[in-house]
Amino acid sequence: METSMHPNAKAAKRSLLSTLALSLALVATIGTAHGAGFAIYETDARGFAMANANVGRNDDASALYSNPAAITQLPGFQIKAGLSFIMPDIDVSTKGSIDGTYLNTEWRKTPMNSYTAVIPNLYGTYRINDNMAVGMGIFVPYGLKSDFPEFANAWPGAYNNYYTEIETVEMAPTFAYRLVHDQPWAKSLSVAVGLAILRTDITIKRQVNLALMEEDTAYGSHYSPLILEGDDWEFGYNFAIQYEVNDNLAFGIVYRSGFDTKITGASARILPNNQAGYAGRSGGKAWGKIDLPDSWSFGVNYSPVAPLNIGFQALRTNWGSYDELKIQAFPGEPGKVGEVTTSEKHWKDVWRYSLGAEYQLNNALALRAGFVIDKDPVNTKYADYMVPSNDRQIFSTGLGWRISKAVTLDFAYGYIKIKESTFNARPREGVLETKVHTGHAHIFSASIACRF
């Protein structure tokens, strides 16, 4: 560590401590938003500005996400922390009616309730010697939030879903080892293995259609919200390879395992007022199962001239493992068997392609930009309102400001354009004839890195 430091650097270090504390606090309470499917890629401001095209080469602690094998290149002890803010804007139009009460013969547009998702990340690395390094990453790999008006007169799709939130946090302790160093055919060849500890929290809310269940006569209302909440801890793993051919060319491969998430929690059904003015609540235990996918990431980084780093990434996410969402709710009455609800998904494996660049303008300032083509895994034959999305394009830009030898600040902005999609009605599942309009999202990201 430097013995003398510019006052701005000292202030930045104090800011780092504040950011670390804020990130750890937010880990337990994050709001989430989905990428294609519901993967999250806003795991670092520098990487996001470059469209995550830094799999081949990354020289800060966020390499624990982009390519863990690269931490063998990081001297000493390094910490990086950051936040991303995602503001989506999506409108959904529906036509038809589930219960006949609110019959829509024309398209009716419903905007999703606005929100800002806050995505934290925290990374730390330590190089033990010239060949060995360890690290710990805390980040958000998956996330989803869809939030519509609660009642069918405002949101006709409420009988399928009016609120879903899936929150995850992954802790990834990692060990990396450099196998080859300064050989004629390789400047460096490193590998890494890591444990993935995933915490998942899920909330699903929908209206039970009492009209179809012939219960509205007793209760005097069509509305009866069903709420399911639960959580789970699961374990996975990851491994990575980084191959630096020379100072100008590097390749990377990263594999991250999937998770067979088994949600346990509680269900509650809110009964409406009956003619006597009484409102009740019934509930009990619930469990659910959702398979989160594994992924392969392939990347190359090339520097045609010293200040310029160009990167490309191809990411394969095996969403085909997400073929159904199964939930079983157990009523409060002892000995009564719970009803199993299975929502078919049959998603597709998809590719995500990223192109990014970083230009070191001078010793203090780096300029970055990127572009992403992100394919949507949703099978429109089984589409619903939990994930109202489609293929998307992402445009990103940002900068890095090295305020001292020890401290760097990174900033990024991204614009997501979501393609329009349509799917047919499935009344038994509460799905109407639907059009998801062209949507967009704004993303702001900031990180602070410190090297000791």
Secondary structure, DSSP 8 states (H G I E B T S, - for coil): --SS--HHHHHHHHHHHHHHHHHHHHHTT-----SSTTB---S-HHHHHTTT--SS---STTHHHH-GGGGGG--SEEEEEEEEEEEEE-EEEEES-SSSSS--SS-EEEE-----EEEEEEEEEEE-SSSEEEEEEEE--BEEEEE--SSTTT-GGGGT-SEEEEEEEEEEEEEEEEEEEEETTEEEEEEEEEEEEEEEEEEEEEE--HHHHT-HHHHS-S--EEEEEEEEEEEEEEEEEEEE-SSSEEEEEEEE--EEEEEEEEEEEEE---TT---EEEEEEEEEEEEE--EEEEEEEE-SSTTEEEEEEEEEE-GGG--EEEEEE--SSTT---EEEEEE-----EEEEEEEEEEE-SSSEEEEEEEEEE-----GGG--SSS----EEEEEEEEEEE-SSSEEEEEEEEEEEE--EEE--BGGGTB-EEEE--EEEEEEEEEEEEE-
